[in-house]
Amino acid sequence: MFSLSLSRFVCVVWTMLSHFSPSGGTPATQEGGSVTGASMATEMDACHLAFQAKYVSGKLQVGAVARVLRRGSVDDPRLAQLRATASGARESADFRNACRTKAWTLHMFEFHDSENFCNLESLLVRFSPKVVYYEASGRAGLARPKLEGLFDHMKIDGRLCKGALFKGTGVQDDLARLLGVTQTDHMPEMRLTMALGAAACLMGELRLGYRQAGDHYTIEHGHLSQYVRLDTAAMTALNLLPTKGDPNKFCSVFGVLDHCK
């Protein structure tokens, strides 16, 4: 019989929740399609994801990249440098600009998947992207209704893109400029050809072809085995995150842990 103490259960669930972002949903727009400045900033700060799916040697392969705003942590060297700044220098324009700097991470993935896109679904659950740019070519295109149903269920703005956006021509040079490095040939992520194509689409849609002022980018090779893999059905059954229909704040595991002493 499998047994788990309450304290151990809380630790496990809190670790699971730390890998999820409950900020999914479609962009907030005003009537007529115009977007306010606040909602535009919120949309741009949200996670954006791009992927392409196609059959390679009879197996469905997916290449994806997610752009995630990296929150500051205690051991973040940039925050440590800001905290160490003398009080007299904190009125300078350089210090204020440094405080406004946003740190982004590009998570790159390549994996095999089934016709039901189970691995892709777990990736979407993991990042909760607001917008997804995608391209499914050949036999993979037959599963487009499945993808559209998944986006609708997760309240994701899915945008079908032309295959030309995933060609990846010159994407390594664009990534080098974005990361602030001279070359990217030594990076293991540059061997992920399908993920690079997704990165080309994402950078094109978000206009990230150059290093933007006030933004700092890093790149990571992601693996599905790094995180707890759950699909939307498991998320709903476990009541991990709150929903709009909850009668009170204690109807989800997250709500209980977030309000307990």
N, C-alpha and C positions, 0 to 999 in steps of 0.2 A: 504494500500500500504506500502510495506516495504521500508524504506529509510535508508541510511547509509552515513554519512559524509565522505569526502575524508580522513581526518585524522584518523577517526575510521577504515576505510577500510584498510589504510596502516598498522595500528597497528595489525589488525586481520591477514592480509596476512603475515606480518613479523613474527608474532607468529607461523603461520603455517609453514613457511619456516625454522624457527629455529629448527623444529623437523625432518627435512629431511637432508640427507647427499647425495650430488650429486656425490659421489665418486664410484658409482657402475660400474660394468664392469668386463670383464674377465681378468685374470692375463696377464701381458705383458711378453711374452716369445720370445726368439730368435729362429731362424730357427733351427730345430732339437730338440726342446724341452728344451734346457738349459735356465736357468734363471739367469740373472745378479744379482750381489749383491744388487744393488739399487732397482731393481724390486722385488727381494725377500723380502727386508725390507718393501717396499711399500705394498706388498701382506700381510705380516704378521701384519702390522699395520692397515690394512683394517678390516672392520667388517666381521666376520665369524658367520654363523648361522647354527644350526642343529635342525631338528624337526622330529617327528614321528607322523603318522596319522593312526588311526584304529577306527573301530566301536565298541562302548561300549554301551550295552543295546539299540541297534538300532540307536544310534546317533554317528555321526562322531566327534571324539575328537582328538585334536591336542595338543601335548606338544612340546614346543620350547624353545631354549635358544640362545641368541645372545651375542657375545663377542665384546664389543665396547671400543675403546680407549677413555678414558675420558679426554677431553680438560681442561686445567687449567682455573679457574674462579677467580674473585676478592676475593671471600670469601673462597677459597680453603685453609685449614689450612696448608697443606704441602708447598704451595707457600709462605704463610705468614711467615712460619718458615725459608724458604730460604732467603726471603728478610730481615729478622731480623738478619741474620748471619753477624758478624763483618767482615769488609773488610779484616782484616789480616788473617781470617780463611778461606777465599774463595779460597785460593790457595791449600788447603789441598785435598788429594785424596778422603776423605769422602764427602766433599762438592761437588766435581765434580761427584762422583757416585750418590749422591742425586739428582743432576740436571738431570742426565740421567734416573732417575726412571720413568717408564711408569705406569700410573694409568689406570687400566682396570675395567670395570663393566660387570658382567654377568647378563643379563636381562632374567628372567625366566617367561614363559607364559604357561597357560593351558586354552583352550577355546573350545567351540563347534563350528562346522563349517558346511557349506552346501556342497553339492557335487561339487560345482564350486569353493570351497576354497576362498570365498570372504574375510573372516576374515584373512586368511593366506596371501592373496594378499596385503591387507592393511598393514599387519605387514612387508612384504618385501618392500613395498613402504616406510614405516617409516624408516627402517634401511639401505636400499640399500646395502645389503651384497655383497661382492665380490665372496664368495664361500658359497654354501649351501650343507650341508650333510643331507640326508633324507632317510626315510624308510617308505613305505606305504604298510601295510600288509592286507591280506584278501580282503574284498570288497573295501577298500580304494585303493588297488593296481590297480583297474580298471580305476582310474582317473590319472594314471601315464602319459598318453599322454597330459592331461590338464596341469599337473605340468611342464612337459618338454617344452610345448609351452609357459608357463608363464616365465620360466627361460630364454628361448631364446629371448622372447620379451623384458625382462628387462636386458638382457646381463649379466646374472648371471651364474656362473660356478656351475651347479647342479650336485652333485655326489651321486649316489645311493649307499647306504651302506648296508652291511649285518645286519640282525636283531640282530645277536649276539652282535654287538657293542652297542646296546641300552638296554642291560640287566641291567646295572646299578649296578652290583656287586661291592661293595666296593667304590661306588662313593662318599658316605658321608665322608669317611676317606680321599679320594683324595681331596675333596673340603675343608676339614678342613686344610690339609697341604697347599693348594693353598691360602686360606684366612688367614693363619697364626694364626688359633685359635685351641684350644684344642678339642672342640666338636661342632657339628652343630645341635644337637637334638632339641635345643630350637628355631631354626630358622623356621619361618613359611614356607619358601621355601622348606623345607625338606618334606612337605606333598604333594608336586606336583610330583607324581610318574612318570608321563609321561615326564614331563620336566626334571626330574632327569635322565631318560633314555637318553634324548637328550643331557644332559650335559655330560654323560658318553661317548657318541659318539664324541662330540666336543673335550673333553679333550683327548680322545685317538687319534684322528686325528691330533690334534695340539701338542700332547705330553705335556700336562699340568698336569701330575700326581704329580708334586711336585712344590713347591714354587720357581719360577725362580729368580735368582739374578737380581736385578734392576727392578723388576715388583711388583706392588701393586694391589691386587684384592679386590673388594667388590662385593656383590651380592644383587640384587633387585628383588622383585616380581612385574612383570609388569602386567598392565591391559589395555585392548584395549580401554577402555573408557578414558584413560589418554590423548590420542592424537587425533588430527583430523584424521579421517579414510577416506582415499581416495584410489581408485583403480587406475590402470595404465591409464584407459580411462579418468578418471577425471583429472589426472595429465596432460595428453596430451591436453585435451580440455581447461584447465585453463592456459596453457602455464606458469606454475609456475617456472620451471627450464629450463636453456638453453640446446640446443641440438647442435650437430655438424653441422646440416644443416642451422642454423640461419645465415642470411646475416649480422647481426650486433649484438651488445651487448644489444640492447634494445628490442629484440624480446620475452623476457620473463619477468615475474613480478620480478623475482630475479635480472635480469640484470638491470631493471629500478631502483629498490630500491638500488642496490649495487653501482650505479654510480650517483645517485641524490645527490644534496647538502643539 
